Amino acid sequence: METPALGEWLLEDFGLDVVDITRVHGGADLAAEVWRVDTGVRSYAVKWSGGGTDAGALVAAELAAAGVVGVAAPVRARGGGLWSVRGGRRLTVVPWADGASAGEVGLTLEQWAAYGVLLAGVHAVEPSDELRRVLPALNPVNARMPGLMRELDARLTGRAPVDAVEAELGEVWLADRDRILGLLEPVDGPRGEAVICHADPHLGNVIAGDELRLIDWDDAVLAPREQDLLLVLGGMGSLGPTDAEQLDAFFGGYGAVEVDAVNLRYYRRARALEEVALWAEQVITGPDREDSLRIFRGALASDGMATVALRS
């Protein structure tokens, strides 16, 4: 899509007369494009997405209306909706969050505590009947992972690699194939109370500025809180707490909670499948194939999500 078309869409759909458009790079969502747009008065983050579900914008709107600090409500379109549709994809607009990605700059202990408060606020909001109707219990990404894992295994064990990068991926896959396929073994769960969950609240989706902002609600689900808490309990490297002090600060803000070991194991397996399969797929298909291979290796490392999931 050319950015001049984006300006026309924003004017027609949201009444925003933009004077500057800048593409935002980064993130693993290949089904989305993101821009920063400026009107001369205010800046906005604009996302054009074919991934996730339509519930994400509704979740953000309800959380913002409930007063959860750190969640921005989407700007409503001229027709009153929380998004418009262009080219078969959702076009959403939210106020721009000034600051840096916490995945790049990290969080101070004070910010880790604030992040705990933020996520506890998300989990405490009672979803409306409308949100309960549309919010899935299972992330659509997770649902396709077992099939993708089997397709990758057939390719990497049954045919010659197309180039050196795929050959290296195949070597790593074969060396760790038993553990990789072990992630497909079913485990019990989930069970218990379901709450609004972001489903991907790692530091790459946190903006650290004057206040913290949790962004990218496309994969939100209605699930036990372990769906989110798994990302602060190991396996995420620098995208989660890296020491006990940071973890203590997070739970100092979040509050006392008894983590359900069955749910934690279930969601860790689901996340590990995603980390292994999606990054392996991106090694084959691109973009950023060598970076994807590095991340794939990280998931299988001694402190990676696959290893953490298999030993829990």
GILIN-V742859 format. One record per backbone hydrogen bond with DSSP energy under -0.5 kcal/mol. NH is the residue of the N-H (numbers start at 1). CO is the residue of the C=O. Records with the same first field share a line. If there is no record, write none. Layout:
# GILIN-V742859
NH: CO + CO
This chain:
# GILIN-V742859
5: 2
6: 2
7: 3
8: 4
9: 5
10: 6
11: 7
12: 8
13: 9
14: 10
15: 10 + 11
16: 10
17: 15
18: 16
19: 38
20: 38
22: 36
24: 34
25: 23
30: 28
32: 29
33: 48
34: 24
35: 46
36: 22
37: 35 + 44
38: 20
39: 42
44: 37
45: 94
46: 35 + 44
47: 92
48: 33
49: 47 + 90
50: 31
53: 218
56: 53
58: 54
59: 55
60: 56
61: 57
62: 58
63: 59
64: 60
65: 61
66: 62
67: 64
68: 63
69: 67
71: 68
75: 93
77: 81
78: 13
80: 77
84: 91
86: 84 + 89
89: 86
90: 49
91: 84
92: 47 + 90
94: 45
95: 73
96: 43
98: 96
100: 208
102: 203 + 206
103: 203
104: 101
105: 101
106: 102
112: 108
113: 109
114: 110
115: 111
116: 112
117: 113
118: 114
119: 115
120: 116
121: 117
122: 118
123: 119
124: 120
125: 121 + 122
127: 125
132: 128
133: 129
134: 130
135: 131
136: 134
142: 139
143: 139
144: 140 + 141
145: 141 + 142
146: 142
148: 144
149: 145
150: 146
151: 147
152: 148
153: 149
154: 150
155: 151
156: 152
157: 153
158: 154
159: 155
167: 163
168: 164
169: 165
170: 166
171: 167
172: 168
173: 169
174: 170
175: 171
176: 172
177: 174
180: 176
181: 177
182: 178
183: 179 + 180
184: 181
185: 182
195: 223
197: 221
202: 200
203: 239
205: 202
206: 203
207: 213
208: 100 + 206
209: 207 + 211
213: 207
214: 70
215: 205 + 213
220: 217
221: 197
222: 136
223: 195 + 221
227: 224
228: 225
229: 225
230: 226
231: 228
232: 229
233: 229 + 230
239: 236
240: 237
247: 243
248: 244
249: 245
250: 246
251: 247
252: 248
253: 249 + 250
254: 250
255: 251
259: 257
261: 259
264: 260
265: 261
266: 262
267: 263
268: 264
269: 265
270: 266
271: 267
272: 268
273: 269
274: 270
275: 271
276: 272
277: 273
278: 274
279: 274 + 275
280: 276
281: 277
282: 278
283: 279
284: 280
285: 281
286: 282
292: 288
293: 289
294: 290
295: 291
296: 292
297: 293
298: 294
299: 295
300: 296 + 297
301: 297 + 298
304: 301
305: 235
306: 299
307: 299
308: 304
309: 305
310: 306
311: 307
312: 308 + 309
